[in-house]
Amino acid sequence: MDLIEEKELVERARRDPEVFGKLYDQYYSQIFNYVLRRVANIEIAQDITSEAFFKALKNLRQFHWRNVPFSSWLYRIATNQITDYFRGGKHEMFSLEEIPDSITPSNPSIESEVLEAEEELRRHEDFLL
């Protein structure tokens, strides 16, 4: 999806929350993998990812298009949710080595996608704050 299509989809989602499902479908796995790498717990990653998308939907009217991918905003929300989670003190620390291989992406393209997303988030951080 290019930026023009994405912008149109975001505008449609503002008017019709059902359309937000398309954005959810487009970005859920990216955001989930990003969160999972940081919290190293599937259930917590699912909860944080769900909360991030809920907040995005709830605050979609406040989102201002700045010619950066919508995913940048989602990554910022997810990052804030992760920070809140760790500040809450209700977490157990795990090493990434403790994550079973069955849930760790074995596809190098997924891993590189996550790394690219992190880099994109850093590049657009000034726009998102």
MMTF fields as JSON, N, C-alpha, C and O atoms, coordinates in Angstrom:
{
  "mmtfVersion": "1.0.0",
  "mmtfProducer": "UNKNOWN",
  "numBonds": 515,
  "numAtoms": 516,
  "numGroups": 129,
  "numChains": 1,
  "numModels": 1,
  "chainsPerModel": [1],
  "groupsPerChain": [129],
  "chainIdList": ["A"],
  "bondAtomList": [4, 2, 8, 6, 12, 10, 16, 14, 20, 18, 24, 22, 28, 26, 32, 30, 36, 34, 40, 38, 44, 42, 48, 46, 52, 50, 56, 54, 60, 58, 64, 62, 68, 66, 72, 70, 76, 74, 80, 78, 84, 82, 88, 86, 92, 90, 96, 94, 100, 98, 104, 102, 108, 106, 112, 110, 116, 114, 120, 118, 124, 122, 128, 126, 132, 130, 136, 134, 140, 138, 144, 142, 148, 146, 152, 150, 156, 154, 160, 158, 164, 162, 168, 166, 172, 170, 176, 174, 180, 178, 184, 182, 188, 186, 192, 190, 196, 194, 200, 198, 204, 202, 208, 206, 212, 210, 216, 214, 220, 218, 224, 222, 228, 226, 232, 230, 236, 234, 240, 238, 244, 242, 248, 246, 252, 250, 256, 254, 260, 258, 264, 262, 268, 266, 272, 270, 276, 274, 280, 278, 284, 282, 288, 286, 292, 290, 296, 294, 300, 298, 304, 302, 308, 306, 312, 310, 316, 314, 320, 318, 324, 322, 328, 326, 332, 330, 336, 334, 340, 338, 344, 342, 348, 346, 352, 350, 356, 354, 360, 358, 364, 362, 368, 366, 372, 370, 376, 374, 380, 378, 384, 382, 388, 386, 392, 390, 396, 394, 400, 398, 404, 402, 408, 406, 412, 410, 416, 414, 420, 418, 424, 422, 428, 426, 432, 430, 436, 434, 440, 438, 444, 442, 448, 446, 452, 450, 456, 454, 460, 458, 464, 462, 468, 466, 472, 470, 476, 474, 480, 478, 484, 482, 488, 486, 492, 490, 496, 494, 500, 498, 504, 502, 508, 506, 512, 510],
  "bondOrderList": [1, 1, 1, 1, 1, 1, 1, 1, 1, 1, 1, 1, 1, 1, 1, 1, 1, 1, 1, 1, 1, 1, 1, 1, 1, 1, 1, 1, 1, 1, 1, 1, 1, 1, 1, 1, 1, 1, 1, 1, 1, 1, 1, 1, 1, 1, 1, 1, 1, 1, 1, 1, 1, 1, 1, 1, 1, 1, 1, 1, 1, 1, 1, 1, 1, 1, 1, 1, 1, 1, 1, 1, 1, 1, 1, 1, 1, 1, 1, 1, 1, 1, 1, 1, 1, 1, 1, 1, 1, 1, 1, 1, 1, 1, 1, 1, 1, 1, 1, 1, 1, 1, 1, 1, 1, 1, 1, 1, 1, 1, 1, 1, 1, 1, 1, 1, 1, 1, 1, 1, 1, 1, 1, 1, 1, 1, 1, 1],
  "groupList": [{"groupName": "MET", "atomNameList": ["N", "CA", "C", "O"], "elementList": ["N", "C", "C", "O"], "formalChargeList": [0, 0, 0, 0], "bondAtomList": [1, 0, 2, 1, 3, 2], "bondOrderList": [1, 1, 2], "singleLetterCode": "M", "chemCompType": "L-PEPTIDE LINKING"}, {"groupName": "ASP", "atomNameList": ["N", "CA", "C", "O"], "elementList": ["N", "C", "C", "O"], "formalChargeList": [0, 0, 0, 0], "bondAtomList": [1, 0, 2, 1, 3, 2], "bondOrderList": [1, 1, 2], "singleLetterCode": "D", "chemCompType": "L-PEPTIDE LINKING"}, {"groupName": "LEU", "atomNameList": ["N", "CA", "C", "O"], "elementList": ["N", "C", "C", "O"], "formalChargeList": [0, 0, 0, 0], "bondAtomList": [1, 0, 2, 1, 3, 2], "bondOrderList": [1, 1, 2], "singleLetterCode": "L", "chemCompType": "L-PEPTIDE LINKING"}, {"groupName": "ILE", "atomNameList": ["N", "CA", "C", "O"], "elementList": ["N", "C", "C", "O"], "formalChargeList": [0, 0, 0, 0], "bondAtomList": [1, 0, 2, 1, 3, 2], "bondOrderList": [1, 1, 2], "singleLetterCode": "I", "chemCompType": "L-PEPTIDE LINKING"}, {"groupName": "GLU", "atomNameList": ["N", "CA", "C", "O"], "elementList": ["N", "C", "C", "O"], "formalChargeList": [0, 0, 0, 0], "bondAtomList": [1, 0, 2, 1, 3, 2], "bondOrderList": [1, 1, 2], "singleLetterCode": "E", "chemCompType": "L-PEPTIDE LINKING"}, {"groupName": "LYS", "atomNameList": ["N", "CA", "C", "O"], "elementList": ["N", "C", "C", "O"], "formalChargeList": [0, 0, 0, 0], "bondAtomList": [1, 0, 2, 1, 3, 2], "bondOrderList": [1, 1, 2], "singleLetterCode": "K", "chemCompType": "L-PEPTIDE LINKING"}, {"groupName": "VAL", "atomNameList": ["N", "CA", "C", "O"], "elementList": ["N", "C", "C", "O"], "formalChargeList": [0, 0, 0, 0], "bondAtomList": [1, 0, 2, 1, 3, 2], "bondOrderList": [1, 1, 2], "singleLetterCode": "V", "chemCompType": "L-PEPTIDE LINKING"}, {"groupName": "ARG", "atomNameList": ["N", "CA", "C", "O"], "elementList": ["N", "C", "C", "O"], "formalChargeList": [0, 0, 0, 0], "bondAtomList": [1, 0, 2, 1, 3, 2], "bondOrderList": [1, 1, 2], "singleLetterCode": "R", "chemCompType": "L-PEPTIDE LINKING"}, {"groupName": "ALA", "atomNameList": ["N", "CA", "C", "O"], "elementList": ["N", "C", "C", "O"], "formalChargeList": [0, 0, 0, 0], "bondAtomList": [1, 0, 2, 1, 3, 2], "bondOrderList": [1, 1, 2], "singleLetterCode": "A", "chemCompType": "L-PEPTIDE LINKING"}, {"groupName": "PRO", "atomNameList": ["N", "CA", "C", "O"], "elementList": ["N", "C", "C", "O"], "formalChargeList": [0, 0, 0, 0], "bondAtomList": [1, 0, 2, 1, 3, 2], "bondOrderList": [1, 1, 2], "singleLetterCode": "P", "chemCompType": "L-PEPTIDE LINKING"}, {"groupName": "PHE", "atomNameList": ["N", "CA", "C", "O"], "elementList": ["N", "C", "C", "O"], "formalChargeList": [0, 0, 0, 0], "bondAtomList": [1, 0, 2, 1, 3, 2], "bondOrderList": [1, 1, 2], "singleLetterCode": "F", "chemCompType": "L-PEPTIDE LINKING"}, {"groupName": "GLY", "atomNameList": ["N", "CA", "C", "O"], "elementList": ["N", "C", "C", "O"], "formalChargeList": [0, 0, 0, 0], "bondAtomList": [1, 0, 2, 1, 3, 2], "bondOrderList": [1, 1, 2], "singleLetterCode": "G", "chemCompType": "PEPTIDE LINKING"}, {"groupName": "TYR", "atomNameList": ["N", "CA", "C", "O"], "elementList": ["N", "C", "C", "O"], "formalChargeList": [0, 0, 0, 0], "bondAtomList": [1, 0, 2, 1, 3, 2], "bondOrderList": [1, 1, 2], "singleLetterCode": "Y", "chemCompType": "L-PEPTIDE LINKING"}, {"groupName": "GLN", "atomNameList": ["N", "CA", "C", "O"], "elementList": ["N", "C", "C", "O"], "formalChargeList": [0, 0, 0, 0], "bondAtomList": [1, 0, 2, 1, 3, 2], "bondOrderList": [1, 1, 2], "singleLetterCode": "Q", "chemCompType": "L-PEPTIDE LINKING"}, {"groupName": "SER", "atomNameList": ["N", "CA", "C", "O"], "elementList": ["N", "C", "C", "O"], "formalChargeList": [0, 0, 0, 0], "bondAtomList": [1, 0, 2, 1, 3, 2], "bondOrderList": [1, 1, 2], "singleLetterCode": "S", "chemCompType": "L-PEPTIDE LINKING"}, {"groupName": "ASN", "atomNameList": ["N", "CA", "C", "O"], "elementList": ["N", "C", "C", "O"], "formalChargeList": [0, 0, 0, 0], "bondAtomList": [1, 0, 2, 1, 3, 2], "bondOrderList": [1, 1, 2], "singleLetterCode": "N", "chemCompType": "L-PEPTIDE LINKING"}, {"groupName": "THR", "atomNameList": ["N", "CA", "C", "O"], "elementList": ["N", "C", "C", "O"], "formalChargeList": [0, 0, 0, 0], "bondAtomList": [1, 0, 2, 1, 3, 2], "bondOrderList": [1, 1, 2], "singleLetterCode": "T", "chemCompType": "L-PEPTIDE LINKING"}, {"groupName": "HIS", "atomNameList": ["N", "CA", "C", "O"], "elementList": ["N", "C", "C", "O"], "formalChargeList": [0, 0, 0, 0], "bondAtomList": [1, 0, 2, 1, 3, 2], "bondOrderList": [1, 1, 2], "singleLetterCode": "H", "chemCompType": "L-PEPTIDE LINKING"}, {"groupName": "TRP", "atomNameList": ["N", "CA", "C", "O"], "elementList": ["N", "C", "C", "O"], "formalChargeList": [0, 0, 0, 0], "bondAtomList": [1, 0, 2, 1, 3, 2], "bondOrderList": [1, 1, 2], "singleLetterCode": "W", "chemCompType": "L-PEPTIDE LINKING"}],
  "groupTypeList": [0, 1, 2, 3, 4, 4, 5, 4, 2, 6, 4, 7, 8, 7, 7, 1, 9, 4, 6, 10, 11, 5, 2, 12, 1, 13, 12, 12, 14, 13, 3, 10, 15, 12, 6, 2, 7, 7, 6, 8, 15, 3, 4, 3, 8, 13, 1, 3, 16, 14, 4, 8, 10, 10, 5, 8, 2, 5, 15, 2, 7, 13, 10, 17, 18, 7, 15, 6, 9, 10, 14, 14, 18, 2, 12, 7, 3, 8, 16, 15, 13, 3, 16, 1, 12, 10, 7, 11, 11, 5, 17, 4, 0, 10, 14, 2, 4, 4, 3, 9, 1, 14, 3, 16, 9, 14, 15, 9, 14, 3, 4, 14, 4, 6, 2, 4, 8, 4, 4, 4, 2, 7, 7, 17, 4, 1, 10, 2, 2],
  "groupIdList": [1, 2, 3, 4, 5, 6, 7, 8, 9, 10, 11, 12, 13, 14, 15, 16, 17, 18, 19, 20, 21, 22, 23, 24, 25, 26, 27, 28, 29, 30, 31, 32, 33, 34, 35, 36, 37, 38, 39, 40, 41, 42, 43, 44, 45, 46, 47, 48, 49, 50, 51, 52, 53, 54, 55, 56, 57, 58, 59, 60, 61, 62, 63, 64, 65, 66, 67, 68, 69, 70, 71, 72, 73, 74, 75, 76, 77, 78, 79, 80, 81, 82, 83, 84, 85, 86, 87, 88, 89, 90, 91, 92, 93, 94, 95, 96, 97, 98, 99, 100, 101, 102, 103, 104, 105, 106, 107, 108, 109, 110, 111, 112, 113, 114, 115, 116, 117, 118, 119, 120, 121, 122, 123, 124, 125, 126, 127, 128, 129],
  "secStructList": [7, 7, 2, 2, 2, 2, 2, 2, 2, 2, 2, 2, 2, 2, 2, 7, 4, 4, 4, 2, 2, 2, 2, 2, 2, 2, 2, 2, 2, 2, 2, 2, 2, 2, 2, 2, 2, 2, 2, 7, 7, 2, 2, 2, 2, 2, 2, 2, 2, 2, 2, 2, 2, 2, 2, 2, 2, 2, 6, 4, 4, 4, 7, 7, 7, 7, 1, 1, 7, 2, 2, 2, 2, 2, 2, 2, 2, 2, 2, 2, 2, 2, 2, 2, 2, 2, 2, 6, 6, 7, 7, 7, 7, 7, 7, 4, 4, 4, 1, 7, 6, 6, 6, 1, 7, 7, 7, 2, 2, 2, 2, 2, 2, 2, 2, 2, 2, 2, 2, 2, 2, 2, 2, 6, 2, 2, 2, 2, 7],
  "xCoordList": [0.863, 0.0, 0.906, 1.804, 0.672, 1.486, 0.869, -0.224, 1.59, 1.146, -0.188, -0.987, -0.443, -1.71, -2.879, -3.896, -2.719, -3.774, -3.962, -5.083, -2.846, -2.912, -3.626, -4.461, -3.296, -3.944, -5.45, -6.236, -5.85, -7.275, -7.953, -9.075, -7.271, -7.84, -7.992, -8.992, -7.014, -7.095, -8.263, -9.02, -8.406, -9.523, -10.867, -11.799, -10.958, -12.204, -12.449, -13.586, -11.373, -11.506, -11.96, -12.616, -11.618, -12.084, -13.607, -14.251, -14.157, -15.61, -16.333, -17.479, -15.657, -16.28, -15.308, -14.388, -15.501, -14.575, -14.417, -13.397, -15.401, -15.297, -14.122, -13.502, -13.823, -12.727, -11.38, -10.4, -11.328, -10.092, -9.597, -8.399, -10.505, -10.138, -9.126, -8.289, -9.192, -8.223, -6.829, -5.837, -6.752, -5.461, -4.947, -3.756, -5.857, -5.505, -4.931, -3.871, -5.629, -5.162, -3.807, -2.961, -3.61, -2.369, -1.171, -0.084, -1.361, -0.228, -0.141, 0.844, -1.139, -1.122, 0.147, 0.789, 0.516, 1.666, 2.96, 3.814, 3.117, 4.32, 4.398, 5.44, 3.299, 3.283, 3.441, 4.176, 2.754, 2.86, 4.31, 4.822, 4.97, 6.363, 7.286, 8.204, 7.037, 7.809, 7.654, 8.639, 6.416, 6.14, 6.724, 7.333, 6.542, 7.028, 8.535, 9.032, 9.253, 10.712, 11.096, 12.175, 10.246, 10.568, 10.087, 10.741, 8.966, 8.429, 8.676, 8.582, 8.993, 9.343, 8.283, 8.606, 7.026, 5.921, 4.74, 4.269, 4.274, 3.227, 1.954, 1.398, 1.482, 0.223, 0.316, -0.601, 1.423, 1.598, 1.716, 1.167, 2.431, 2.566, 1.205, 0.919, 0.368, -0.981, -1.794, -2.485, -1.704, -2.436, -1.966, -2.782, -0.657, -0.113, -0.461, -0.818, -0.361, -0.696, -2.171, -2.521, -3.028, -4.459, -4.742, -5.523, -4.104, -4.289, -3.786, -4.404, -2.679, -2.136, -3.121, -3.344, -3.7, -4.67, -5.948, -6.558, -6.356, -7.536, -7.304, -8.173, -6.124, -5.81, -5.729, -6.157, -5.185, -5.113, -6.523, -6.795, -7.41, -8.787, -9.47, -10.134, -9.299, -9.93, -9.428, -10.189, -8.157, -7.549, -7.343, -6.608, -7.979, -7.776, -8.133, -7.515, -9.102, -9.489, -8.387, -8.318, -7.523, -6.422, -5.175, -4.227, -5.181, -4.032, -3.927, -4.904, -2.726, -2.475, -1.544, -0.429, -2.002, -1.196, 0.012, -0.138, 1.209, 2.447, 3.315, 4.538, 2.685, 3.377, 4.411, 5.434, 4.14, 4.916, 3.92, 2.734, 4.379, 3.441, 2.641, 3.147, 1.407, 0.539, 1.164, 0.973, 1.912, 2.551, 3.507, 3.709, 4.093, 4.994, 4.248, 4.776, 3.015, 2.187, 1.85, 1.871, 1.538, 1.232, 2.434, 2.285, 3.623, 4.832, 5.044, 5.462, 4.768, 4.924, 3.94, 4.312, 2.706, 1.715, 2.158, 2.1, 2.597, 3.051, 4.25, 4.332, 5.166, 6.333, 5.9, 6.432, 4.946, 4.431, 3.752, 3.891, 3.024, 2.37, 3.412, 3.239, 4.473, 5.545, 6.185, 6.43, 6.448, 7.037, 6.12, 6.578, 4.827, 3.869, 3.88, 3.816, 3.96, 3.987, 5.199, 5.063, 6.367, 7.571, 7.599, 8.157, 7.021, 6.94, 6.002, 6.16, 5.026, 4.041, 4.612, 3.998, 5.756, 6.403, 5.774, 6.171, 4.802, 4.127, 4.616, 3.826, 5.901, 6.449, 7.601, 8.252, 7.814, 8.953, 9.925, 9.523, 11.191, 12.204, 12.579, 12.786, 12.663, 13.08, 14.177, 14.246, 15.002, 15.987, 15.333, 14.484, 15.713, 15.162, 15.501, 14.79, 16.575, 16.938, 15.907, 15.825, 15.123, 14.119, 12.855, 12.007, 12.722, 11.557, 11.739, 12.766, 10.779, 10.914, 11.073, 10.513, 11.839, 12.056, 10.758, 10.654, 9.772, 8.512, 7.777, 6.954, 8.05, 7.382, 8.309, 7.867, 9.593, 10.542, 10.542, 10.636, 10.438, 10.397, 11.64, 12.765, 11.423, 12.549, 12.793, 13.793, 11.884, 12.002, 12.811, 12.374, 13.978, 14.812, 14.119, 14.44, 13.179, 12.5, 11.632, 11.502, 11.04, 10.229, 11.135, 10.811, 12.273, 13.2, 13.712, 13.809, 14.033, 14.511, 13.391, 13.64, 12.158, 11.006, 10.868, 10.589, 11.06, 10.992, 12.11, 11.883, 13.312, 14.436, 14.195, 14.506, 13.644, 13.316, 12.262, 12.346, 11.282, 10.228, 10.798, 10.401, 11.724, 12.349, 13.136, 13.087, 13.851, 14.617, 13.68, 13.962, 12.569, 11.59, 11.016, 10.821, 10.749, 10.235, 11.229, 10.846, 12.501, 13.516, 13.614, 13.775, 13.519, 13.617, 12.463, 12.642, 11.288, 10.099, 9.704, 8.631, 10.552, 10.22, 9.85, 8.922, 10.552, 10.254, 8.837, 8.204, 8.333, 6.991, 5.932, 4.803, 6.295, 5.308, 5.153, 4.176, 6.093, 6.032, 5.231, 5.092],
  "yCoordList": [-1.17, 0.0, 1.228, 1.342, 2.135, 3.352, 4.41, 4.223, 5.521, 6.553, 7.169, 7.495, 7.332, 7.928, 7.009, 7.46, 5.721, 4.761, 4.69, 4.611, 4.719, 4.662, 5.882, 5.758, 7.047, 8.271, 8.203, 8.572, 7.734, 7.61, 6.617, 6.849, 5.513, 4.513, 5.075, 4.813, 5.835, 6.464, 7.444, 7.48, 8.238, 9.193, 8.463, 8.894, 7.372, 6.579, 5.977, 5.923, 5.524, 4.917, 5.938, 5.584, 7.193, 8.245, 8.365, 8.606, 8.196, 8.317, 7.012, 7.024, 5.892, 4.589, 3.655, 3.125, 3.449, 2.607, 1.184, 0.539, 0.697, -0.631, -0.701, -1.753, 0.41, 0.468, 0.322, -0.106, 0.672, 0.532, -0.912, -1.162, -1.846, -3.26, -3.545, -4.435, -2.806, -2.991, -2.553, -3.194, -1.472, -1.027, -2.043, -2.351, -2.554, -3.577, -4.798, -5.296, -5.278, -6.446, -6.191, -7.083, -4.988, -4.631, -4.631, -5.067, -4.146, -3.884, -4.737, -4.641, -5.568, -6.317, -7.14, -7.056, -7.923, -8.813, -8.035, -8.455, -6.921, -6.099, -5.559, -5.641, -5.013, -4.43, -5.523, -5.352, -6.641, -7.748, -8.233, -8.405, -8.453, -8.922, -7.912, -8.286, -6.65, -5.572, -5.654, -5.598, -5.785, -5.851, -7.136, -7.105, -8.248, -9.535, -9.513, -10.072, -8.882, -8.782, -8.026, -8.246, -7.164, -6.357, -6.967, -6.809, -7.652, -8.188, -9.683, -10.208, -10.374, -11.802, -12.668, -13.631, -12.323, -13.109, -12.956, -11.847, -14.07, -14.019, -13.371, -12.494, -13.791, -13.26, -11.762, -11.007, -11.343, -9.916, -9.138, -8.044, -9.702, -9.041, -8.906, -7.88, -9.926, -9.846, -8.754, -7.974, -8.708, -7.683, -6.272, -5.384, -6.076, -4.756, -4.359, -3.209, -5.295, -5.01, -4.651, -3.701, -5.401, -5.093, -3.711, -2.94, -3.411, -2.101, -0.982, 0.08, -1.216, -0.206, 0.072, 1.229, -0.968, -0.76, -0.122, 0.701, -0.497, 0.133, 1.633, 2.448, 1.985, 3.412, 4.14, 5.288, 3.475, 4.095, 4.371, 5.453, 3.395, 3.591, 4.705, 5.57, 4.671, 5.657, 7.083, 8.045, 7.208, 8.527, 8.869, 9.801, 8.132, 8.333, 9.75, 10.288, 10.341, 11.716, 12.728, 13.786, 12.406, 13.309, 13.071, 13.854, 11.993, 11.686, 12.724, 13.011, 13.285, 14.275, 13.675, 13.262, 13.627, 13.065, 13.968, 15.169, 13.38, 14.144, 13.515, 13.657, 12.831, 12.178, 11.154, 10.962, 10.511, 9.358, 8.211, 8.45, 6.992, 5.871, 5.856, 6.211, 5.444, 5.302, 4.359, 4.516, 3.378, 2.415, 3.1, 2.607, 4.223, 4.95, 5.372, 5.285, 5.829, 6.225, 5.001, 5.066, 3.884, 2.659, 2.179, 1.747, 2.256, 1.875, 2.769, 2.289, 4.046, 4.977, 4.611, 4.586, 4.329, 3.935, 2.644, 2.539, 1.666, 0.387, 0.599, -0.013, 1.456, 1.752, 2.357, 2.0, 3.261, 3.863, 2.815, 2.848, 1.896, 0.829, -0.088, -0.518, -0.378, -1.206, -0.493, -1.105, 0.783, 1.582, 1.571, 1.383, 1.773, 1.733, 0.368, 0.279, -0.677, -2.029, -2.214, -2.705, -1.827, -2.01, -1.079, -1.438, 0.083, 0.995, 0.463, 0.756, -0.322, -0.857, -1.867, -2.143, -2.413, -3.349, -4.719, -5.532, -5.004, -6.304, -7.176, -7.668, -7.351, -8.124, -8.989, -8.716, -10.033, -10.891, -10.687, -10.56, -10.655, -10.483, -11.844, -12.8, -11.926, -13.128, -12.765, -11.64, -13.704, -13.551, -13.968, -14.859, -13.345, -13.735, -15.181, -15.823, -15.694, -17.092, -18.041, -19.201, -17.562, -18.398, -18.542, -19.383, -17.734, -17.833, -19.055, -19.176, -19.952, -21.141, -20.758, -19.765, -21.555, -21.302, -21.318, -20.674, -22.049, -22.146, -20.818, -20.646, -19.872, -18.578, -17.479, -16.363, -17.781, -16.793, -16.849, -17.934, -15.706, -15.742, -16.408, -15.982, -17.457, -18.126, -17.548, -17.854, -16.723, -16.089, -14.804, -13.876, -14.745, -13.543, -12.275, -11.185, -12.398, -11.195, -10.575, -9.352, -11.385, -10.852, -10.114, -9.021, -10.727, -10.082, -8.762, -7.763, -8.764, -7.523, -6.496, -5.294, -6.966, -6.064, -5.362, -4.164, -6.097, -5.509, -4.488, -3.402, -4.836, -3.907, -2.646, -1.54, -2.814, -1.659, -0.785, 0.442, -1.418, -0.663, 0.132, 1.274, -0.468, 0.254, 1.458, 2.538, 1.267, 2.362, 3.458, 4.645, 3.055, 4.025, 4.822, 6.033, 4.148, 4.824, 5.864, 6.985, 5.497, 6.458, 7.645, 8.781, 7.398, 8.478, 9.464, 10.661, 8.973, 9.817, 10.231, 10.796, 9.955, 10.212, 11.675, 11.947, 12.609, 14.03, 14.383, 15.241, 13.738, 14.014, 13.433, 13.921, 12.392, 11.661, 12.18, 11.86, 12.965, 13.441, 14.694, 15.209],
  "zCoordList": [0.0, 0.0, 0.0, 0.834, -0.927, -0.956, -0.033, 0.501, 0.143, 1.087, 0.705, 1.583, -0.578, -1.017, -0.654, -0.127, -0.944, -0.594, 0.92, 1.422, 1.626, 3.075, 3.65, 4.546, 3.134, 3.604, 3.365, 4.237, 2.187, 1.881, 2.82, 3.271, 3.111, 4.008, 5.427, 6.094, 5.879, 7.209, 7.245, 8.215, 6.189, 6.13, 6.161, 6.841, 5.431, 5.444, 6.826, 7.293, 7.479, 8.813, 9.846, 10.825, 9.635, 10.553, 10.512, 11.533, 9.339, 9.177, 9.498, 9.948, 9.265, 9.448, 10.167, 9.544, 11.465, 12.231, 11.673, 11.919, 10.935, 10.335, 9.36, 9.202, 8.713, 7.743, 8.451, 7.84, 9.723, 10.488, 10.479, 10.615, 10.322, 10.251, 9.154, 9.301, 8.062, 6.976, 7.419, 7.074, 8.174, 8.705, 9.722, 9.763, 10.535, 11.508, 10.799, 11.176, 9.775, 9.027, 8.378, 8.32, 7.9, 7.214, 8.165, 7.787, 9.396, 10.274, 11.528, 12.261, 11.798, 13.057, 13.235, 14.282, 12.247, 12.429, 12.629, 13.409, 11.948, 12.128, 13.547, 14.198, 14.015, 15.363, 16.412, 17.384, 16.219, 17.17, 17.272, 18.378, 16.15, 16.171, 16.844, 17.575, 16.594, 17.237, 18.765, 19.501, 19.221, 20.662, 21.254, 22.323, 20.573, 21.078, 21.291, 22.268, 20.399, 20.547, 21.822, 22.372, 22.278, 23.448, 24.761, 25.792, 24.736, 25.99, 26.154, 27.264, 25.058, 25.092, 25.763, 26.458, 25.552, 26.099, 25.145, 24.898, 24.619, 23.594, 24.105, 23.444, 25.279, 25.796, 26.059, 25.736, 26.644, 26.927, 25.626, 25.499, 24.662, 23.354, 22.682, 22.066, 22.795, 22.224, 22.916, 22.261, 24.241, 24.995, 24.626, 24.381, 24.59, 24.282, 22.853, 22.596, 21.932, 20.531, 20.401, 19.701, 21.068, 21.028, 21.605, 21.046, 22.722, 23.352, 22.44, 22.36, 21.761, 20.843, 19.704, 19.346, 19.143, 18.066, 18.589, 17.906, 19.794, 20.386, 20.568, 20.257, 21.075, 21.259, 19.918, 19.802, 18.92, 17.594, 17.066, 16.545, 17.203, 16.752, 17.543, 16.973, 18.843, 19.72, 19.425, 19.527, 19.062, 18.844, 17.371, 17.044, 16.501, 15.07, 14.631, 13.713, 15.266, 14.891, 15.208, 14.582, 16.179, 16.517, 15.656, 15.703, 14.877, 14.032, 12.92, 12.228, 12.759, 11.709, 10.677, 10.997, 9.445, 8.366, 8.107, 7.883, 8.141, 7.943, 6.859, 6.873, 5.933, 4.824, 5.276, 4.62, 6.383, 6.824, 6.973, 7.204, 6.846, 6.931, 8.236, 9.301, 8.124, 9.288, 10.308, 11.514, 9.813, 10.711, 11.689, 12.799, 11.295, 12.205, 13.462, 14.57, 13.275, 14.409, 15.267, 16.496, 14.6, 15.342, 16.151, 17.294, 15.556, 16.287, 17.497, 18.55, 17.368, 18.495, 19.6, 20.774, 19.245, 20.251, 20.938, 22.163, 20.154, 20.712, 21.636, 22.701, 21.232, 22.062, 23.39, 24.442, 23.344, 24.577, 25.458, 26.681, 24.847, 25.61, 26.261, 27.401, 25.544, 26.091, 27.281, 28.321, 27.125, 28.215, 29.427, 30.554, 29.2, 30.311, 30.99, 32.216, 30.205, 30.758, 31.67, 32.79, 31.203, 32.009, 33.216, 34.252, 33.105, 34.249, 35.317, 36.502, 34.886, 35.818, 36.793, 37.824, 36.492, 37.407, 37.473, 38.308, 36.619, 36.657, 35.505, 34.7, 35.445, 34.34, 34.825, 35.834, 34.064, 34.308, 33.168, 32.011, 33.491, 32.467, 31.899, 32.646, 30.588, 29.896, 28.913, 28.419, 28.648, 27.598, 26.289, 26.279, 25.2, 23.902, 23.57, 22.798, 24.145, 23.912, 24.514, 24.11, 25.47, 26.105, 25.262, 25.559, 24.218, 23.352, 22.465, 21.797, 22.441, 21.593, 20.126, 19.663, 19.417, 17.994, 17.205, 16.161, 17.7, 16.971, 16.868, 15.969, 17.766, 17.669, 17.213, 16.939, 17.127, 16.643, 15.134, 14.562, 14.47, 13.024, 12.453, 12.715, 11.671, 11.035, 9.657, 9.007, 9.228, 7.928, 8.085, 8.765, 7.465, 7.604, 7.128, 7.6, 6.205, 5.713, 6.805, 6.859, 7.67, 8.767, 9.745, 10.21, 10.049, 10.971, 10.39, 11.102, 9.12, 8.505, 8.437, 8.529, 8.277, 8.262, 9.605, 9.657, 10.683, 12.016, 12.201, 12.733, 11.762, 11.878, 11.052, 11.495, 9.859, 9.028, 9.695, 9.654, 10.304, 10.985, 12.152, 12.382, 12.885, 13.99, 13.47, 14.057, 12.38, 11.783, 11.282, 11.441, 10.679, 10.198, 11.359, 11.253, 12.455, 13.643, 14.134, 14.468, 14.178, 14.618, 13.657, 14.102, 12.349, 11.373, 11.492, 11.269, 11.841, 11.877, 13.289, 13.5, 14.23, 15.633, 15.886, 16.647, 15.27, 15.481, 15.054, 15.67, 14.014, 13.527, 14.443, 14.487, 15.172, 15.96, 17.377, 18.053, 17.823, 19.218, 19.367, 20.477]
}
